[in-house]
Amino acid sequence: MSAEQNYDKNKLKLSFGETLGILWPYMRDKVVEQLQCVWFVIAYMIFFQVFIIGLPIVYSLTIAIGIFIVILGLAFFMEGLRLGLMPLGDVLGSTLPRKKILGLPCIVSSLIFAFVLGAFATFAEPAIGVLKQAGAGVDPTRAPLLWTLLNTHSSTLVNSVGIGVGLAVLLGVLRFYKGWSLKPFIVVGVSLLTALTLYFQLGPHAEVLKVVLGLAWDCGAVTTGPVTVPLVLSLGIGVCRSVSSGDSNNMGFGVVTLASIFPILAVLTLSLVLHSKGDYYTGNNFSAENLEIAKIKVLEVKAAKESAAAQSSDFIPVTQEDLASYKNGEILPDSFVTQIKGGSPEIIEGKLHLKDAEIVYLRQPEGATAPDEIWKPGTDIGELFTNGLKFEVFYDDVTNGALEGALWAIIPLCTILLLVLILGLRQKPKYLGDLFVGIACAIAGMTLFNLGIGLGLTPLGDQLGANIVGAFNAIIPWEMNGMVQPLFNENTGKAVAIIFAFILGYGATLAEPALNALGSTVEQITVGAFKKNLLMQSVAIGVACGIATGVAKIAYGLELWYLLIPPYMLLIPITLISSEEFVNFGWDSAGVTTGPITVPLVLAMGLGIGTKTNAIDGFGILAMASVGPIITVLCVGLLVKKKPNVDATDIVSSETDVKEAA
């Protein structure tokens, strides 16, 4: 027997090349799968900039490498979710309704776990990192509360969004326990959002509050990404298997809808709290430290505008040779406009100190007198200058490393899931090897994804967003010198930009794998009455119209509430007269289609357009992209004859397909 075992062991030994030969087709298929999701979006954006706008792709090699890293990262990340996190969510969802934890009733422990899962899944969303970076282009003087949320209070913003998603998942699970309809939640949630939006826009403090509306509504799309959607669906389906009587036609669905609504409420609530406390730039109780950071940002915006204006004039920057006397750690003079990249700037006693920073250019304002002596570290250079000019300094913020961000996102989430399973439920995880491989893949994938976002997707979206304005405005192209004249007259150019956005939204949505799976589920539940292709086309057209409307909002300087309130008011009566299953599918379709590629690209593109059109912010496109498909799916659903009483077992099977694709 032992000899036979030894023989088997020797027989199963594989060389590295043989192992790679077995794994390579599988890995290749996973990479190709992600490539199929993103190729249209990337190719279309590059085609539009090069052949329509007529501008080259700046840093094209770096962007190409970044896009490849994103694709590779997504392949690892989605495989990690499939092997590690999703099975845990499914097991916990099935087990929690039947076992007590620490003597707590099953429903209480399930709701607590649902809240924690929703919150920590949000922290692990890749797009949250993009949201943190979105504040770099906001002018504190024009949008003090928005700048505060995205900069000095960015961690509080993310925590608030996480709490919002946690509450959404908690209520979603409670709904499954109680068998409640989704419709009352939608009506109450939308009505509350509408009232708050109108208060922010028309209330006594509208000038400060209304500028955060775009960010708040966009957060609803940012949080329903590749981590949150499959995990909450896993939990929801698991709970439904345990508590449902088997006659439900929407088992597991509806949580994504709530996870889109509650983050918006959370951000609006946080904005009201900060405003009431005066804890924002220009507010009465803004801390001295944060105020110094804001002042530097104000000067950054001023210097950036001056630099842009100088590119079209006779401005000549000082050469690097002229900067030989500068040393790391010196205090910059207050009579120079200076751009600093990298390093670790610090404010010490009201003055900006540099550490390992690179001075890119330096210009002496007219009338200022420079000293002859060499500037030494720690010297107050400002006292050596005449005219008493103010600081005009800006620098690039240093963000956390890709690996560090991935570890902080994945490890706490996995730790909580395992602790609840092992210590709370006294149950060992099955297939422990697969679990740890999945966690490792998720960490590696998010690390690569975060790195690729910074190298490829964000620069590409920002670049195209900034350059597309050249269709109707004279601009200085992204990271280039010299002014270019508009390609078309103003109205034609804006129409071109809107058409571009429509095609981008349509193609990107059809490429989403979760939409394909959702289409199969709807076709099965309606017994073929609502065809898969019809649903996919309905969602794609809705997203396309939404993104196009969002670009029109920025291009024409429209108020967001004009575009958001009417469609949501229209959705309330449509929701009330629609069947329960179509309400679930229709409202969830908005969250399913906001994928990890679409969100960073569209967010960066909107911010780029906003910068070049001198808009206060570039938010709102994702918000419009979310409401569009809800309208189209529900309206088409009203025209389709549905057949009830479908076997719930088939529904759960189909919903599992959606979960895995999401």
C-alpha positions as CSV (number, residue, x, y, z in Angstrom):
1,M,0.0,0.0,0.0
2,S,2.8,2.4,0.9
3,A,4.7,1.5,-2.2
4,E,1.6,2.2,-4.2
5,Q,1.2,5.5,-2.5
6,N,4.8,6.4,-3.1
7,Y,4.3,5.4,-6.8
8,D,1.3,7.7,-7.0
9,K,3.2,10.6,-5.4
10,N,6.1,10.2,-7.8
11,K,3.7,9.9,-10.7
12,L,2.0,13.2,-9.8
13,K,5.2,15.2,-9.5
14,L,5.3,17.9,-12.2
15,S,8.1,20.1,-13.3
16,F,7.7,23.9,-13.3
17,G,7.3,23.8,-17.1
18,E,4.6,21.2,-17.0
19,T,2.8,23.0,-14.2
20,L,2.9,26.2,-16.2
21,G,1.7,24.4,-19.3
22,I,-1.4,23.2,-17.4
23,L,-2.1,26.6,-15.8
24,W,-1.3,28.8,-18.8
25,P,-4.5,28.2,-20.8
26,Y,-6.6,28.9,-17.7
27,M,-4.7,32.1,-16.9
28,R,-4.8,33.2,-20.6
29,D,-8.6,32.7,-20.7
30,K,-9.0,34.9,-17.5
31,V,-6.9,37.7,-19.0
32,V,-8.7,37.5,-22.3
33,E,-12.0,37.6,-20.4
34,Q,-11.0,40.9,-18.8
35,L,-9.6,42.2,-22.1
36,Q,-13.0,41.6,-23.8
37,C,-14.5,43.8,-21.1
38,V,-12.3,46.8,-21.7
39,W,-11.0,46.7,-25.2
40,F,-13.8,48.7,-26.7
41,V,-13.6,51.5,-24.1
42,I,-9.9,51.9,-24.4
43,A,-9.7,51.6,-28.2
44,Y,-12.6,54.0,-28.7
45,M,-11.2,56.7,-26.4
46,I,-7.8,56.5,-28.1
47,F,-9.4,56.6,-31.6
48,F,-11.5,59.6,-30.7
49,Q,-8.6,61.6,-29.4
50,V,-6.1,60.7,-32.2
51,F,-8.4,60.8,-35.2
52,I,-11.3,63.1,-34.3
53,I,-9.7,65.7,-32.0
54,G,-6.3,65.3,-33.8
55,L,-4.1,65.2,-30.7
56,P,-1.5,62.6,-29.8
57,I,-1.8,60.4,-26.7
58,V,0.7,61.9,-24.2
59,Y,2.8,59.3,-22.3
60,S,1.3,56.6,-24.6
61,L,3.8,53.9,-23.6
62,T,3.2,54.5,-19.9
63,I,-0.6,54.5,-20.4
64,A,-0.4,51.3,-22.4
65,I,1.6,49.6,-19.7
66,G,-0.8,50.9,-17.1
67,I,-3.8,49.5,-19.1
68,F,-2.1,46.1,-19.4
69,I,-1.4,46.1,-15.6
70,V,-5.1,46.9,-15.0
71,I,-6.3,44.0,-17.1
72,L,-3.8,41.7,-15.4
73,G,-4.9,43.0,-12.0
74,L,-8.6,42.5,-12.8
75,A,-8.0,38.9,-13.8
76,F,-6.2,38.2,-10.5
77,F,-8.7,40.2,-8.5
78,M,-11.9,38.6,-9.9
79,E,-10.3,35.1,-9.5
80,G,-9.5,36.0,-5.9
81,L,-13.1,37.0,-5.3
82,R,-14.4,33.7,-6.9
83,L,-12.0,31.5,-4.8
84,G,-11.9,33.4,-1.6
85,L,-14.4,36.1,-0.7
86,M,-17.6,35.0,-2.5
87,P,-17.7,31.4,-1.1
88,L,-17.2,32.9,2.4
89,G,-20.1,35.3,1.9
90,D,-22.3,32.6,0.6
91,V,-21.6,30.2,3.5
92,L,-22.1,32.9,6.1
93,G,-25.3,34.0,4.5
94,S,-26.6,30.5,4.6
95,T,-25.4,29.7,8.1
96,L,-26.1,32.9,10.1
97,P,-29.9,32.7,9.9
98,R,-29.7,29.2,11.6
99,K,-27.1,29.8,14.3
100,K,-26.6,32.1,17.2
101,I,-23.4,34.1,17.8
102,L,-22.5,35.0,21.4
103,G,-26.1,34.2,22.5
104,L,-27.6,36.8,20.1
105,P,-30.7,35.8,18.2
106,C,-30.0,34.7,14.6
107,I,-31.6,37.7,13.0
108,V,-29.6,40.2,15.2
109,S,-26.3,38.5,14.4
110,S,-27.2,38.4,10.7
111,L,-28.0,42.1,10.6
112,I,-24.8,43.1,12.5
113,F,-22.7,41.0,10.1
114,A,-24.5,42.5,7.1
115,F,-23.7,46.0,8.3
116,V,-20.0,45.1,8.9
117,L,-19.7,43.3,5.5
118,G,-21.3,46.2,3.6
119,A,-19.0,48.8,5.2
120,F,-15.7,46.9,4.8
121,A,-16.6,45.8,1.3
122,T,-16.9,49.5,0.4
123,F,-13.5,50.2,1.8
124,A,-12.1,47.5,-0.5
125,E,-13.7,49.0,-3.6
126,P,-11.0,50.0,-6.2
127,A,-12.9,53.1,-7.2
128,I,-12.8,54.5,-3.7
129,G,-9.1,55.2,-4.2
130,V,-10.0,57.2,-7.4
131,L,-12.6,59.1,-5.4
132,K,-9.9,60.1,-2.9
133,Q,-7.8,61.5,-5.7
134,A,-10.7,63.4,-7.3
135,G,-10.2,66.4,-5.0
136,A,-6.9,67.5,-6.6
137,G,-8.6,69.8,-9.1
138,V,-11.1,71.4,-6.9
139,D,-10.7,75.1,-6.1
140,P,-11.3,75.8,-2.3
141,T,-12.4,79.3,-3.0
142,R,-15.2,78.2,-5.4
143,A,-16.3,75.0,-3.6
144,P,-15.0,75.2,0.0
145,L,-17.2,72.3,1.3
146,L,-16.6,70.1,-1.7
147,W,-12.8,70.7,-1.4
148,T,-12.9,69.9,2.4
149,L,-14.8,66.6,1.8
150,L,-12.3,65.4,-0.8
151,N,-9.1,66.6,0.9
152,T,-8.8,67.3,4.6
153,H,-11.9,65.1,5.4
154,S,-11.5,62.4,2.7
155,S,-11.2,59.6,5.3
156,T,-14.4,60.8,7.0
157,L,-16.0,60.9,3.6
158,V,-15.0,57.2,2.8
159,N,-16.1,56.1,6.3
160,S,-19.5,57.8,5.9
161,V,-20.0,56.1,2.5
162,G,-19.0,52.8,4.1
163,I,-21.6,53.3,6.9
164,G,-24.2,54.1,4.3
165,V,-23.5,50.9,2.4
166,G,-23.5,48.9,5.7
167,L,-26.9,50.3,6.6
168,A,-28.2,49.4,3.1
169,V,-27.0,45.8,3.3
170,L,-28.5,45.6,6.9
171,L,-31.9,46.7,5.6
172,G,-31.6,44.5,2.6
173,V,-31.1,41.4,4.7
174,L,-33.9,42.5,7.1
175,R,-36.2,42.8,4.1
176,F,-35.4,39.2,3.2
177,Y,-36.3,38.0,6.7
178,K,-39.5,39.9,6.8
179,G,-40.5,39.4,3.1
180,W,-41.0,43.1,2.6
181,S,-41.4,44.6,-0.9
182,L,-38.6,46.8,-2.2
183,K,-41.0,49.5,-3.4
184,P,-41.5,51.3,-0.1
185,F,-37.8,51.6,0.4
186,I,-37.4,53.1,-3.0
187,V,-40.2,55.6,-2.6
188,V,-39.1,56.7,0.8
189,G,-35.4,56.8,-0.2
190,V,-36.0,58.7,-3.4
191,S,-38.3,61.2,-1.7
192,L,-35.8,61.9,1.0
193,L,-33.0,62.3,-1.5
194,T,-35.2,64.7,-3.5
195,A,-36.0,66.8,-0.5
196,L,-32.4,67.0,0.6
197,T,-31.3,67.9,-3.0
198,L,-33.8,70.7,-3.2
199,Y,-32.6,72.0,0.2
200,F,-29.0,71.9,-0.9
201,Q,-29.9,73.7,-4.2
202,L,-32.5,76.2,-3.0
203,G,-32.1,76.5,0.7
204,P,-30.6,79.4,2.7
205,H,-27.0,78.0,2.5
206,A,-27.2,76.9,-1.2
207,E,-24.0,78.7,-2.2
208,V,-22.0,76.4,0.0
209,L,-24.0,73.2,-0.1
210,K,-25.1,72.8,-3.7
211,V,-21.6,72.1,-5.0
212,V,-21.5,68.8,-3.2
213,L,-24.5,67.3,-4.9
214,G,-22.6,65.9,-7.9
215,L,-20.1,64.1,-5.5
216,A,-22.9,62.8,-3.3
217,W,-24.9,61.3,-6.2
218,D,-21.8,59.9,-7.9
219,C,-21.0,58.0,-4.7
220,G,-24.0,55.8,-5.3
221,A,-22.3,54.5,-8.4
222,V,-18.8,54.3,-7.0
223,T,-19.8,52.0,-4.2
224,T,-21.6,49.3,-6.3
225,G,-18.4,47.8,-7.8
226,P,-16.7,44.4,-8.2
227,V,-16.3,43.8,-4.4
228,T,-19.6,45.0,-3.0
229,V,-22.0,43.6,-5.6
230,P,-20.9,40.0,-5.6
231,L,-20.4,39.9,-1.8
232,V,-23.8,41.4,-1.0
233,L,-25.5,39.2,-3.6
234,S,-23.7,36.2,-2.0
235,L,-25.0,37.2,1.4
236,G,-28.5,37.9,0.1
237,I,-28.8,34.7,-1.8
238,G,-27.5,32.7,1.2
239,V,-30.0,34.4,3.6
240,C,-32.9,33.8,1.1
241,R,-32.0,30.1,0.8
242,S,-32.4,29.8,4.6
243,V,-35.4,32.0,5.3
244,S,-37.5,32.1,2.1
245,S,-40.5,29.9,1.7
246,G,-39.4,29.4,-1.9
247,D,-42.1,31.4,-3.6
248,S,-40.1,34.6,-4.1
249,N,-39.3,35.8,-7.6
250,N,-36.5,38.2,-6.5
251,M,-34.4,36.2,-4.1
252,G,-31.1,38.1,-3.4
253,F,-31.9,41.1,-5.4
254,G,-32.6,44.7,-4.2
255,V,-29.6,45.0,-1.9
256,V,-27.6,46.7,-4.7
257,T,-30.4,49.2,-5.1
258,L,-30.3,50.2,-1.4
259,A,-26.4,50.2,-1.6
260,S,-26.8,52.9,-4.3
261,I,-29.2,55.1,-2.4
262,F,-27.8,55.1,1.2
263,P,-24.2,56.3,0.3
264,I,-25.9,59.4,-1.3
265,L,-27.8,60.0,1.9
266,A,-24.6,59.5,3.9
267,V,-22.6,62.1,2.0
268,L,-25.4,64.6,2.1
269,T,-25.8,64.1,5.8
270,L,-22.0,64.5,6.4
271,S,-22.1,67.7,4.4
272,L,-24.8,69.1,6.6
273,V,-22.9,68.1,9.7
274,L,-19.7,69.8,8.5
275,H,-21.6,72.9,7.5
276,S,-23.5,73.2,10.7
277,K,-20.2,72.8,12.7
278,G,-18.4,75.3,10.4
279,D,-15.7,72.6,9.9
280,Y,-14.9,73.4,6.3
281,Y,-12.7,75.9,4.4
282,T,-14.1,79.4,5.1
283,G,-16.1,78.0,8.0
284,N,-15.7,79.3,11.5
285,N,-14.3,76.1,13.1
286,F,-11.9,74.9,10.4
287,S,-8.7,73.8,12.2
288,A,-5.5,75.8,11.8
289,E,-3.6,72.9,10.3
290,N,-6.3,72.2,7.6
291,L,-6.5,75.9,6.9
292,E,-2.8,76.0,6.1
293,I,-3.3,73.1,3.7
294,A,-6.2,74.9,2.1
295,K,-4.2,78.1,1.6
296,I,-1.5,76.2,-0.2
297,K,-4.2,74.7,-2.4
298,V,-5.5,78.1,-3.2
299,L,-2.1,79.2,-4.2
300,E,-1.7,76.0,-6.3
301,V,-4.8,76.8,-8.3
302,K,-3.6,80.4,-8.8
303,A,-0.1,79.3,-9.9
304,A,-1.6,76.6,-12.2
305,K,-3.8,79.2,-13.9
306,E,-0.8,81.6,-14.2
307,S,1.3,78.9,-15.7
308,A,-1.4,77.9,-18.2
309,A,-1.8,81.6,-19.2
310,A,2.0,81.9,-19.5
311,Q,2.2,79.0,-22.0
312,S,0.4,81.2,-24.6
313,S,2.6,84.3,-23.9
314,D,6.3,85.2,-23.8
315,F,6.8,83.4,-20.4
316,I,10.3,81.8,-20.2
317,P,10.9,79.6,-17.1
318,V,14.2,79.7,-15.3
319,T,16.4,76.7,-16.3
320,Q,17.5,73.9,-14.0
321,E,21.0,75.5,-14.0
322,D,19.6,78.6,-12.4
323,L,18.3,76.5,-9.5
324,A,21.7,75.1,-8.5
325,S,21.7,77.0,-5.2
326,Y,18.5,75.3,-4.0
327,K,18.9,72.5,-1.5
328,N,16.4,70.0,-0.2
329,G,14.8,71.2,3.1
330,E,15.0,74.9,2.3
331,I,12.1,77.2,2.9
332,L,10.8,78.6,-0.4
333,P,10.8,82.3,-1.0
334,D,7.4,84.0,-0.8
335,S,8.0,86.0,-4.0
336,F,8.2,83.2,-6.5
337,V,5.7,81.1,-8.3
338,T,7.0,77.6,-7.9
339,Q,5.9,74.1,-9.0
340,I,7.1,71.2,-6.9
341,K,6.6,67.5,-7.7
342,G,6.9,64.6,-5.3
343,G,8.7,64.8,-2.0
344,S,7.1,65.3,1.5
345,P,6.1,69.0,2.0
346,E,5.4,70.0,5.6
347,I,4.1,73.2,7.1
348,I,6.3,74.2,10.1
349,E,5.3,77.4,11.9
350,G,3.3,78.6,9.0
351,K,6.0,78.1,6.4
352,L,6.3,75.4,3.7
353,H,9.4,73.1,4.0
354,L,10.4,70.6,1.4
355,K,11.9,67.2,1.7
356,D,13.3,65.4,-1.3
357,A,11.1,67.4,-3.7
358,E,11.9,68.4,-7.3
359,I,11.5,72.0,-8.4
360,V,10.2,71.9,-11.9
361,Y,10.2,75.6,-12.7
362,L,10.7,78.9,-10.9
363,R,9.7,82.4,-12.0
364,Q,10.4,85.7,-10.3
365,P,7.5,88.1,-10.4
366,E,8.0,91.5,-11.8
367,G,9.5,94.0,-9.3
368,A,10.8,91.4,-6.9
369,T,14.4,91.5,-5.9
370,A,16.3,88.3,-5.4
371,P,19.1,88.0,-2.8
372,D,22.7,87.4,-3.8
373,E,23.6,84.9,-1.0
374,I,23.0,81.2,-1.2
375,W,19.8,80.1,0.6
376,K,20.5,77.6,3.4
377,P,18.1,75.1,4.9
378,G,16.0,76.7,7.6
379,T,16.6,80.3,6.4
380,D,13.5,82.5,6.3
381,I,14.0,83.6,2.7
382,G,10.9,85.8,2.7
383,E,12.7,88.4,4.9
384,L,15.4,88.9,2.2
385,F,12.9,90.0,-0.5
386,T,11.2,93.3,-1.2
387,N,7.6,94.1,-2.0
388,G,6.2,91.6,0.6
389,L,4.7,89.2,-2.0
390,K,2.7,86.2,-0.7
391,F,3.4,82.5,-1.0
392,E,2.5,81.1,-4.4
393,V,3.4,77.4,-4.2
394,F,1.8,74.1,-5.2
395,Y,2.8,70.6,-5.1
396,D,1.6,67.1,-6.1
397,D,0.2,65.1,-3.2
398,V,1.9,61.9,-2.4
399,T,-0.5,58.9,-2.3
400,N,-0.2,55.6,-0.5
401,G,1.5,52.7,-2.3
402,A,-0.6,50.3,-4.4
403,L,0.4,47.3,-2.2
404,E,-0.3,49.2,1.1
405,G,-3.7,50.2,-0.2
406,A,-4.6,46.6,-1.3
407,L,-3.5,45.2,2.1
408,W,-5.6,47.7,4.0
409,A,-8.6,47.0,1.8
410,I,-8.5,43.1,1.6
411,I,-7.0,41.9,4.8
412,P,-9.5,43.5,7.3
413,L,-12.4,42.3,5.2
414,C,-11.1,38.7,5.0
415,T,-10.2,38.8,8.7
416,I,-13.8,39.7,9.7
417,L,-15.3,37.0,7.5
418,L,-13.0,34.3,8.9
419,L,-13.5,35.4,12.5
420,V,-17.2,35.3,12.2
421,L,-17.1,31.9,10.5
422,I,-14.5,30.3,12.8
423,L,-15.1,31.9,16.2
424,G,-18.7,33.0,15.9
425,L,-20.2,30.0,14.0
426,R,-17.6,27.4,15.2
427,Q,-17.2,26.3,11.6
428,K,-14.0,25.6,9.7
429,P,-13.8,27.0,6.2
430,K,-14.0,24.4,3.4
431,Y,-11.1,24.2,0.9
432,L,-8.7,26.2,3.0
433,G,-6.0,26.1,0.4
434,D,-8.3,27.6,-2.3
435,L,-9.4,30.3,0.2
436,F,-5.9,31.5,0.9
437,V,-5.0,31.3,-2.8
438,G,-8.1,33.5,-3.4
439,I,-7.1,36.0,-0.8
440,A,-3.5,36.2,-2.2
441,C,-4.9,36.6,-5.7
442,A,-7.3,39.4,-4.5
443,I,-4.4,41.3,-2.9
444,A,-2.1,40.8,-5.9
445,G,-5.0,41.8,-8.2
446,M,-5.9,45.0,-6.3
447,T,-2.2,46.0,-6.1
448,L,-1.8,45.7,-9.8
449,F,-5.2,47.4,-10.4
450,N,-4.3,50.3,-8.2
451,L,-1.0,50.7,-9.9
452,G,-2.5,50.5,-13.4
453,I,-5.2,53.0,-12.5
454,G,-2.5,55.6,-11.7
455,L,-0.4,54.8,-14.7
456,G,-3.1,54.2,-17.3
457,L,-6.8,54.7,-16.8
458,T,-6.8,57.9,-14.8
459,P,-4.3,59.7,-17.1
460,L,-6.2,58.5,-20.2
461,G,-9.6,59.6,-18.9
462,D,-8.2,62.9,-17.6
463,Q,-6.4,63.5,-20.9
464,L,-9.3,62.8,-23.1
465,G,-11.7,64.7,-20.8
466,A,-9.4,67.8,-20.9
467,N,-8.8,67.5,-24.7
468,I,-12.4,66.8,-25.8
469,V,-13.1,70.4,-24.8
470,G,-11.0,71.4,-27.7
471,A,-14.0,70.5,-29.9
472,F,-15.7,73.7,-28.9
473,N,-13.1,75.8,-26.8
474,A,-9.6,77.0,-27.3
475,I,-7.5,75.0,-24.9
476,I,-3.9,74.2,-23.9
477,P,-3.9,70.4,-24.5
478,W,-3.3,68.1,-21.5
479,E,0.4,68.1,-20.5
480,M,1.3,70.0,-23.7
481,N,2.5,73.5,-24.5
482,G,0.8,76.1,-26.6
483,M,-2.9,77.0,-27.3
484,V,-5.0,75.1,-29.8
485,Q,-8.1,76.6,-31.4
486,P,-11.4,74.8,-31.3
487,L,-12.2,72.3,-34.1
488,F,-15.8,73.3,-34.5
489,N,-18.0,76.2,-33.5
490,E,-19.3,76.1,-30.0
491,N,-22.7,74.3,-30.5
492,T,-21.3,71.8,-33.0
493,G,-18.3,71.0,-30.8
494,K,-20.5,70.4,-27.8
495,A,-22.7,68.1,-29.9
496,V,-19.7,66.1,-30.9
497,A,-18.6,65.8,-27.3
498,I,-22.1,64.6,-26.3
499,I,-22.3,62.1,-29.1
500,F,-18.9,60.8,-28.1
501,A,-20.1,60.3,-24.6
502,F,-23.2,58.4,-25.8
503,I,-21.2,55.9,-27.9
504,L,-18.7,55.5,-25.0
505,G,-21.5,54.7,-22.5
506,Y,-23.3,52.3,-24.9
507,G,-20.2,50.3,-25.8
508,A,-18.8,50.2,-22.3
509,T,-22.1,48.9,-20.9
510,L,-22.5,46.1,-23.4
511,A,-19.0,45.0,-22.5
512,E,-19.9,44.5,-18.8
513,P,-20.1,40.7,-18.1
514,A,-22.5,41.2,-15.2
515,L,-25.1,42.7,-17.7
516,N,-24.9,39.6,-19.8
517,A,-25.6,37.3,-16.8
518,L,-28.4,39.6,-15.7
519,G,-30.0,39.4,-19.1
520,S,-30.0,35.6,-18.9
521,T,-31.6,35.7,-15.5
522,V,-34.4,38.1,-16.6
523,E,-35.1,36.0,-19.7
524,Q,-35.4,32.9,-17.5
525,I,-37.7,34.5,-14.9
526,T,-40.0,36.0,-17.5
527,V,-40.1,32.7,-19.4
528,G,-38.6,34.3,-22.5
529,A,-41.1,37.3,-22.5
530,F,-38.3,39.7,-21.8
531,K,-35.4,38.6,-24.0
532,K,-31.8,38.8,-22.9
533,N,-30.8,41.0,-25.8
534,L,-33.8,43.4,-25.1
535,L,-32.7,43.9,-21.5
536,M,-29.0,44.4,-22.5
537,Q,-30.0,47.0,-25.2
538,S,-32.4,48.7,-22.7
539,V,-29.6,49.1,-20.1
540,A,-26.9,50.1,-22.6
541,I,-29.1,52.8,-24.1
542,G,-30.1,54.1,-20.6
543,V,-26.4,54.3,-19.5
544,A,-25.5,55.9,-22.8
545,C,-28.2,58.6,-22.5
546,G,-27.1,59.2,-18.9
547,I,-23.4,59.7,-19.7
548,A,-24.3,61.9,-22.6
549,T,-26.5,64.0,-20.4
550,G,-23.8,64.2,-17.7
551,V,-21.3,65.5,-20.3
552,A,-23.9,68.0,-21.5
553,K,-24.4,69.2,-17.9
554,I,-20.7,70.0,-17.6
555,A,-20.3,71.5,-21.2
556,Y,-23.3,73.8,-20.8
557,G,-22.9,74.5,-17.1
558,L,-26.3,73.1,-16.2
559,E,-27.4,72.6,-12.6
560,L,-27.4,68.9,-11.7
561,W,-30.7,69.1,-9.9
562,Y,-32.5,70.1,-13.2
563,L,-31.4,66.7,-14.6
564,L,-31.8,64.4,-11.6
565,I,-35.0,65.4,-9.9
566,P,-37.4,65.0,-12.9
567,P,-36.3,61.4,-13.8
568,Y,-36.4,60.3,-10.2
569,M,-39.8,61.8,-9.8
570,L,-40.9,60.0,-12.9
571,L,-39.5,56.7,-11.5
572,I,-41.7,56.7,-8.4
573,P,-45.1,56.1,-10.3
574,I,-43.4,53.8,-12.8
575,T,-42.0,51.8,-9.8
576,L,-45.4,51.6,-8.1
577,I,-47.1,50.2,-11.1
578,S,-44.3,47.8,-12.1
579,S,-44.2,44.2,-10.9
580,E,-42.0,43.3,-7.9
581,E,-39.4,41.3,-9.9
582,F,-38.9,44.1,-12.4
583,V,-38.5,46.7,-9.7
584,N,-35.7,44.6,-8.3
585,F,-34.0,43.9,-11.7
586,G,-34.6,47.4,-13.0
587,W,-33.2,49.2,-10.0
588,D,-30.3,46.8,-9.5
589,S,-29.3,47.2,-13.2
590,A,-27.8,50.6,-12.4
591,G,-25.4,49.1,-9.9
592,V,-24.5,46.1,-11.9
593,T,-23.3,48.1,-14.9
594,T,-20.9,50.5,-13.1
595,G,-17.8,48.3,-13.5
596,P,-14.2,48.8,-12.3
597,I,-13.1,50.1,-15.7
598,T,-16.1,52.4,-16.4
599,V,-16.1,54.2,-13.1
600,P,-12.5,55.4,-13.0
601,L,-12.5,56.4,-16.7
602,V,-15.8,58.3,-16.6
603,L,-14.9,59.9,-13.3
604,A,-11.5,61.1,-14.6
605,M,-13.1,62.2,-17.9
606,G,-15.7,64.3,-16.1
607,L,-13.1,65.9,-13.9
608,G,-10.9,66.6,-17.0
609,I,-13.9,68.3,-18.8
610,G,-14.7,70.3,-15.7
611,T,-11.2,71.6,-15.4
612,K,-11.0,72.8,-19.0
613,T,-14.5,74.4,-19.0
614,N,-13.8,76.2,-15.8
615,A,-16.6,74.3,-14.1
616,I,-16.6,74.2,-10.3
617,D,-16.4,70.4,-10.5
618,G,-16.7,67.5,-13.0
619,F,-19.1,65.3,-10.9
620,G,-22.5,64.2,-12.0
621,I,-21.9,61.9,-15.0
622,L,-22.0,58.7,-13.0
623,A,-25.2,59.9,-11.3
624,M,-26.9,60.3,-14.6
625,A,-25.5,57.0,-15.9
626,S,-27.2,55.3,-12.9
627,V,-30.7,56.7,-13.4
628,G,-30.8,56.2,-17.2
629,P,-31.0,52.3,-17.2
630,I,-33.6,52.2,-14.4
631,I,-35.9,54.3,-16.5
632,T,-35.3,52.3,-19.7
633,V,-35.6,48.8,-18.1
634,L,-38.8,49.6,-16.1
635,C,-40.4,51.3,-19.2
636,V,-39.6,48.3,-21.4
637,G,-40.8,46.0,-18.6
638,L,-44.2,47.6,-18.6
639,L,-44.5,46.7,-22.3
640,V,-43.5,43.1,-21.8
641,K,-46.0,40.4,-20.8
642,K,-44.6,38.6,-17.8
643,K,-45.4,35.1,-16.6
644,P,-45.3,34.6,-12.7
645,N,-44.8,31.5,-10.6
646,V,-41.4,30.5,-11.8
647,D,-39.4,27.9,-9.9
648,A,-37.3,29.7,-7.3
649,T,-34.5,27.1,-7.7
650,D,-33.9,28.3,-11.2
651,I,-33.9,31.9,-10.0
652,V,-31.2,31.2,-7.4
653,S,-29.1,29.4,-10.0
654,S,-29.4,32.4,-12.4
655,E,-28.7,34.9,-9.6
656,T,-25.5,33.0,-8.8
657,D,-24.4,33.5,-12.4
658,V,-25.0,37.3,-12.0
659,K,-23.1,37.3,-8.7
660,E,-20.1,35.6,-10.2
661,A,-20.1,37.8,-13.3
662,A,-20.4,41.0,-11.2
